[in-house]
Each structure stands twice: as structure tokens, then as C-alpha cells.
Amino acid sequence: MAHLQLTPLAAGGGRGGADEMEEVALLGPGSYDEEAAAAAGPEEEEGMRRVQVRVTGMTCSACTAAVEAAVSARRGVGGVAVSLLQSRARVVFDPALAKEEDIIEAIEDAGFEAELLPDSTVSQPKLQNTLSGQFRIGGMTCAACVNSVEGILKKLPGVKRAVVALATSLGEVEYDPSVISKDEIVQAIEDAGFEAALLQSSEQDKVLLGLMGLHTEVDVDILHDILKKMEGLRQFNVNLVLSEAEIVFDPEVVGLRSIVDTIEMESSGRLKAHVQNPYIRAASNDAQEASKMLHLLCSSLFLSIPVFFIRMVCPRIHFTRSLLLMHLGPFYIGDLLKWILVSIVQFGVGKRFYVAAYRALRHGSTNMDVLVVLGTTASYVYSVCALLYGAFTGFHPPIYFETSAMIITFVLFGKYLEVLAKGRTSDAIKKLVELVPATALLLLKDKEGKYAAEKEIDASLIQPGDVLKVLPGSKVPADGTVVWGTSHVDESMVTGESAPISKEVSSIVIGGTMNLHGILHIQATKVGSGTVLSQIISLVETAQMSKAPIQKFADYVAGIFVPIVVTLSLVTFIAWFLCGSLGAYPNSWVDETSNCFVFSLMFSISVVVIACPCALGLATPTAVMVATGVGANHGVLVKGGDALERAQNVKYVIFDKTGTLTQGKATVTSTKVFSGIDLGDFLTLVASAEASSEHPLAKAILDYAFHFHFFGKLPSSKDDIKKRKQQILSQWLLEVAEFSALPGKGVQCLINGKKILVGNRTLITENGINIPEEAESFLVDLELNAKTGVLVAYDCELIGSIGMTDPLKREAVVVVEGLKKMGIYPVMVTGDNWRTAQAVAKEVGIEDVRAEVMPAGKADVVRSLQKDGSVIAMVGDGINDSPALAAADVGMAIGAGTDIAIEAADYVLVRNNLEDVITAIDLSRKTFSRIRWNYFFAMAYNIIAIPVAAGALFPFTGLQMPPWLAGACMAFSSVSVVCSSLWLRRYRKPRLTTLLQITVE
């Protein structure tokens, strides 16, 4: 819930007639907080640690299941998720019971290679909400000083606990870094007359540095000496072979840029450090894997082509035929050449298959490598036996050395194409990573505090608080706030918003977006894993790691596939061999140079080789990976394959009214005074009461009252207006006492010792105040016109009412109509009164309306619709709608903007555009349509190919599939499924004009 940033709303006013803001306390015990905690999973539990491991050697779902089983069996492991496509495992474990080395060992024991990966360029997202900092406090002389410092610290906002020791001159402070920084704590202590400095904190970041100039043990010793002297470093590990150093440091004490600069400065330029980007490193590993596969393919091809020529071409040429039939001892030269070449292919190039098959069988699992080894070994062993038999008996049975060599070649070719295709499924993440510029221009201050120079630095070394210069045509290097300049920024690559956004002083900018025109100076606020772009990448990665429920079918089939295929192969061999021995088919079916045993063996080998479990295993994850990337490009972030699967079956879409169907920008349309009070005095009273509220309606009333009194009396400059407005508000507004917000009703407080109420009918009637007919008539008229009426009572008398409106979003009507065309029923839920709700619903085209629903009651509306088994989607702003978003089968947080880490939502729609609701559902439907086609192709391939390979058509057509051709078919089956998933990259958002069958003249 920390990401929802609800803290400022605690002082906000609840409001009858508008339901978009409320206090978290309204949820009460046992509601969303507990549900969210239960669903958070082991990775969120206190004390648990999460690591990512690169796993090499997985080929199908059976491999991922083997890795999951091996790691899960280790003591202390709380959860594990393995992605076949990313060759990655995410493991959550208790560091008190298990170590990283145990996880690596478990994966390697399962028969795969494992390598621990850094979680991000700088650090993994923090799991704790508070930090514990140790401060040195100088100048304390007695217990009174201790009490004074403790008292000051405990009063600071965000400080949970403070303990000060006089003997050691140390203070330990537990604080929330999102509320107060360590510098503010130090400043508070110094303001009290003491000296203060941070020694260390419980915060911990890990970074992987690449080092230029690290060549010898002497260089390592120099680096060790530099790092040992540096304050704030917890531990470090230097790898001379890779020229890398892994450093764990306290970011509250030392910054990453300081570490890099210190290494270069203390080594006199001998060593230069730079941050290793794990995404670039992963891409490099993928490239190495593809290069390795290409090398094996070329080697196999280089050796297999001569074997093919010796078998198929040379016997047709008289000279080469006579040469190959020459004897070398008891063997033909041609047979010896094939034996030598194929042996290199079988045990040199094909070694990887034997190793992988052995590891799988050792742990009681089976995979595609087992099938390849069985098929090729059977062909090879038979050929060797036939060769030796012919050499010593003089009777030369047919030899099929080329079969095993060509099977391995075709399988490697298919694997190489598969590696290339699978690499393209993660293009979305690669594109997002490439958005971040490599360098940034840091502005440096002179002694007078003015920006006098600029320095180009690595973008990964930007620290919060840095002021950066962004030139026209360059990318914004980090999330931040504009402190100087004006420009337009293209944010389409991050948010999907096509129109350039105007930026001026105090505007928020997102790292990775493009500055179009003017020069901007921005102050960095979020760096590393905290940036919007990093969070989007993290969300997409997490979604791609997750498994859709439909994949359980493929995992189950993969677990039993190989044993079934081996059994079918044996049955095929026995059936053909027995039929041949008993004379059940004519001798003409068997080649003159062959026999019944070889005839049956070739069918059996073809069955083993043609069967492909990989295609089934790749059907779902490849499509999910492509879809999540495509969604991110359109500003639709999916949090997992399960959410993607549920969204295709959505029957009801529940819309929150305010801020979702409407623009969320309330404006005052009319005011009416029912007593003798002057309108100006009335607005001053209401504005004073609402000034302490964070509610959008309160802000609209305050702005209206302000402009009513001071229109035309303000300066023209926007900066001057803001400063002048603050001065006026502090002098103009009346003093307020005992302010309290009443969620779902309004606000109340004391002004001049008299009670004032601002809110809806419920608030007024609960306080025993009569609503005159004139006021009731005014309210009804407002509500029938889809407006909200706010009543004001002062000193137990109704003194006036304010009419407000929140316009519908321009696309609301066509989106609702579009959902109906898709067979989805729209529902509107709001805390507003029935008249206003029905007027808005009629305007937007929604028949099913639930009005006067308290914010915590929205989840009950969701559950009521779920009773008949319907899949419900809830669309809200992600703030007060959290319980309903969590309760819905598919929660969609719309208009999230930069706050994309909304815990309760399954989908995060970055733009504040309802069209993305249709995009999310349509993308889900298209994705699972593609997945079903993938499964159809994979299942149909095996169902048709295995009988054909077993010779089911041979008695009728004479069609026999040689084992090498079976190997080629198997290799291309996986590639075809991956290419089918890649077709999703051509996805285009549905056009509403097409959806509604509207013809634009």
C-alpha cells in the first residue's frame, strides 16, 4: 500500500456526492490491507530476500519444472518462479536458513548451469518501509542534553523511534525515508545546538562495477586498499577474470558517483570504474548463446555435408564410387570416413545433448534432449554394429550413419532459429532499456552557489538532488522536476501519450522521454530502480516471469510426454518386427539390402525423433512475453499472465464515476445563498473551511472563491501568481479550529467559535439541520442536470449551496458503446446521489447504476456480481478504489501516470484515457486466441506426425519418413510456434470507428 501515496489524504475532506477520495482508515480491519498482505507472497515478508539467477540449459517445460522442484526442496526457500524464455529464475528465501550458494548448487545439481544476477543497475527495490540510522552527536554534556535531542527527534515527522546515548555520543533513529531524509534529521539536531553526522544506516544497495585497467594481482591489491578505506562500504568482491567488482554499500553514507570517482582518483587514473547494466549484460549473454549455437551448427554442418555426399552423391559417380569401395583392412574406405566424421558429430558436437539428457535422467525427469539422444544413439549404435558385422562376416547390411549426423544438424538448426526468435520476443524490454541515455550533463556550482560549469557523467551515476541540463533533441536522463526553462516533451515512448506535453518550472519529467525544443534544467528526484522507466521494465519482467493458468496443461503434458513417446517408439518397433517375422506384410516392402529388424528400427527412431515437447512448452510463455511487451508500448502494463488470461473472459466492467468516467476536474457552476449573508462573505467562510482539505471538490471551491475576490488583482507571471496566491491565502482566510474530515459526507470545523458544515444532505440532516424547500428545489435541479450540490450550514442554519460539475471524458460515450459491442456489460458505481448518478449514466449510456455507495462498499458491489461466476473488471483511479480493484477478477488502475506501482491493480493504464480499457481487453483476447492456435499447432503436429513417423500410412501409400526428415520436422515445429507468437508484435489498437461500425465522411 506504500506505493498508493495515501498519506496526504488523511487530512482531506470526505465529500458526499463525490467518491474519489477517502481515508484508508475507513477500510477498517479485515478489509483490503489484510487481503493485500495475504496476496503479497513471500517476497514481501519481512526478513525474506529475493535473488535472480540465470539458468542455462533449459529446453522445455519439463526443465523449468525440474529447476523449480530442485530449488523448492531446499530449506529456507519461500518461493521460486522459473522462466524458460528468459532463462531466469527468481527465488525468495530466508537468508537465515539458506544462502545464495545453496540455490546455485541446487540448480546445478538439477543438471543446469546457474549464475547469480544483479537485480538492477544500482539496487533492487527496497522491501522495508523504515530505515534505522546511526548518528554521531557532538556537544552533549548531560542527561538534559540527551532528553532534549531525543525530544526533538521524536517530534520530527516520519521518525518512528529515537534513542540517544550520552556515553558513546551516538543516536539511533528509525525513520521513514519517504517522509524525512537523513539530511533533515542532521539539520534538526544542529538547529538544536549540537553537532551531527550520519555514520551508517540499515539501507543497503548492491552494484556491479566494470573496471578498466584491472589486469594483474597488483591492480586488485590497489583496488582492495581503496575500497577498505572508503566509508559506507559493507562488503566487496573483486573478480580479476571478468574485471568486475560487486560492492554492497550504504547509500545514506556514500553515493555511487563518489565510489566511482574515488576509485579513479585514488588510483591516479590507473583504474576506471563504470556501472554494469544487467540488461546489456543479459543481451550479451543471449548473443553469446546464439553465437555458441551457430558455432555448433556450422561444425555439425561442415562434418555432415561430406557424410551426405558419401551416402547420396558419390555412389552415382564412377570414380568416387570405386574409390569409396576400396578396402582398408576389412572396412570400405567410404564406411570408415562416415564412421569417423559421424563420431565427431555424435560425441563432439552432440555432447551437449548427452550432458543435458544425463542430468535430466539423474533427477528423474525427461526432456527433448533425452529423445534426441535416444534416436541418434540408436541409429549410431546400429550403424557401428552393422559395420563391424559386415567387416567380419562379409555380409554388409545397410548403414545409416548419416541419419544421426543429420538429425543433430537439423535439431541444432532449429535450436539456433529458436534462440533468435525467442530473443525477438523480449524486444520490448530491450527498447525500454535503450530509452535511457548513456550520459547526462551535470551542472556544477561555484563557491557562491551559482551554476558555473557542466560535466558529462554516466547516467547511472546520477544522484537524487543533482541538477541536470537537458538540451533540445536529447533524452531526459532521470525522473525529476523542472527548475528552469520551458519546453515540450514527447512522452509517447513511456506513457503512450502521442501529443507533446508542455513543461515549465515545477513540471514533472520522466526519464527516457525526449525533450523537443527548449533547454531544461531538471532536479533529479528518482534514480536507478526508483524511476518510472525502471518500474515499467520491472513490471513487464515480472509479468513475463509469471505463468498463465493455461500453461499448467502444457506443463502436465510435458511431464509425461517423453515416457509416452518412448513407449510408442518401442510399440512401433515391436509391432513392425513381429509383423515382419510372422510374414504379415510382403517382403517387397523391405529393401533388398535391408532386413526386418532395420526396417522396424527406422520407424522406431523416426517416432522418437519427430516428437517435440518443446513446442507445447513454448506456446504460452512466448505469446505472454510478446503481449506484455506490446502492451507496455501502448501504455497498458500487465502484471502477469494470469491477469492476461482472466481479462479475455470479462463479462462486466465496473467504472468508478469521478475521475474515471469524468475528467476529475470539478468546477463551480452556480452558488445560491439562502440567508441574508453577502455572497463574498459566504464564499470566504466556505473557502476557509475547505482550505484544510485535499479533496478535488474542496480545491475547486477554494479556487472559485479566490478568483471571485481577487480576479484582476494578480500579476501576469505564473511564478509570481503562485507566490502572491500563497501570501493572499494566509492573510485572507479565516482561522479554523477543530477541523475534521468525514469521508463520504463532507467536512466540519469551527470558525469564530461557531460550527460550519460543508457537505451533502446526510451531513446536514445528521446534525439536525432542516433543509428548506428552496434549497431542496435548487439541489434537485442540479442533480437532474448531472451536477453535484454542496450544502453549507453555519451556526446550525443552512446558509447556502454550491453547484458543481465534473465533465465527462470525451471518449466515455463511445468506449461504453464499444464495450457493449464486445459483449461486455458496463456498470457505474459512485458515492454520488441517485439523481446525479442516473443523469450521468444516461448521458454516457450505462443502464446499470449503483449510487450512494461508500468507498469501502465498492468491493461488495464487485462480489455481488461475481456470485454467478462472472468475470468482473474494475476500472478506477487506484487510490480510493484499491479494495474494489483487489476484489475484482481484473483490476485496472487508469490514469496512473508516473505512479505505475499500484499494488491492487492487475492492469496499470498509464494514460488517463478510457480507450485503453478496450485495448487491454482486446489485447488479452488476441493473445489467448494466439495461444490457443499455438496449442493447436503443437498438439496437431504431434498427433499427426507421430503416427506418420510410425508408418501408419506406409501400407496404403508407401510413405516412409526417414529419421533425418523426422528430425528436421521436429526442429521446425518449435520455431513455428515462436514465430506464431511473434505475429502478436503486429498488434494494433482497435479503432473505435471500426468497433462501432461508424463511417467517417
Buried (B, 14 or more C-beta within 10 A) or exposed (E): BEBBBBBEBEEBBBBBBBBBBBBBEBBEEEBBBEBBEEEEEBBBBEEBBBBBBBBEBBBBBBBBBBBBBBBEEBEBBBBBBBBBBBBBBBBBBBEEEBBBEBBBBBBBBBBBEBEBBBBBBBBBBBEEEBBBBBBBBEBBEEEEBBEBBBEBBEEBEBBBEBEBEBEEBBBBBBBBBEBBBBEBBBEBBBEBEBEBEBBBBBBBBBBBBBBEBBEEEEBBEBBEEBBEEBEBBEEBEBEBEEBBBBBBBBBBBBBBBBBBBBBBEBBEEBBBBEBBBBBEBBBEBBEEBBEBBBEBBEBBBBBBBBBBBBBEEBBEEEEBEEEBEEEEEEBBBBBBBBBEBBBBBBEEBBEBBBBBBBBBBEBEBBBBBBBBBBBBBBBBEBBBEBBEEBBEEEEBBBBBBBBBBBBBBBBBBBBBBBBBBBBBBBBBBBEBBEBBBEEBBBBEEEEEEEBEEBEEBBBBBBBBEBBBBBEEEBBBBBBBBBBBBBBBBBBBBBBBBEEBBEBBBEBBBBBBBBBBBBBBBBBBBBBBBBBBBBBBBBBBBBBBBBBBEBBEBBBEBBBEBBEBBBEBBEEBBEBBBEBBEEEEBEEEBBEEEBBBBBBBBBBBBBBBBBBBBBBBBBBBBBBBBBBBBBBBBBBBBBBBBBBBBBBBBBBBBBBBBBBBBBBBEBBBBBBBBBEEBEEEEBBBBBBBBBBBBBBBBBBBBBBBBBEBBBEEEBEEEEEEEEEBBEEBBEEBBBEBEEBEBBBBBBBBBBBEEEBBBBBBBBBBEEEEBEBEEEBBEBBEBBBEBBBBBBBBBBEEEBBBBBBBBBEBBEBBBBBBBBBBEBEBBBBBBBBBBEBBBBBBBEBBBBEEBBBBBBBBBBBBBBEEBBEEEEBBBBBBBBBBBBBBBBBBBBBBBBBBBBBBBBBBBBBBBBBBBBBBBBBBBBBBBBBBEBBEBBBEBBBEBBEEBBBBBBBBBBEEEEEBBBBBBBBBBBBBBBBBBBBBBBEBBEBEBBEBEEBEEEEEE
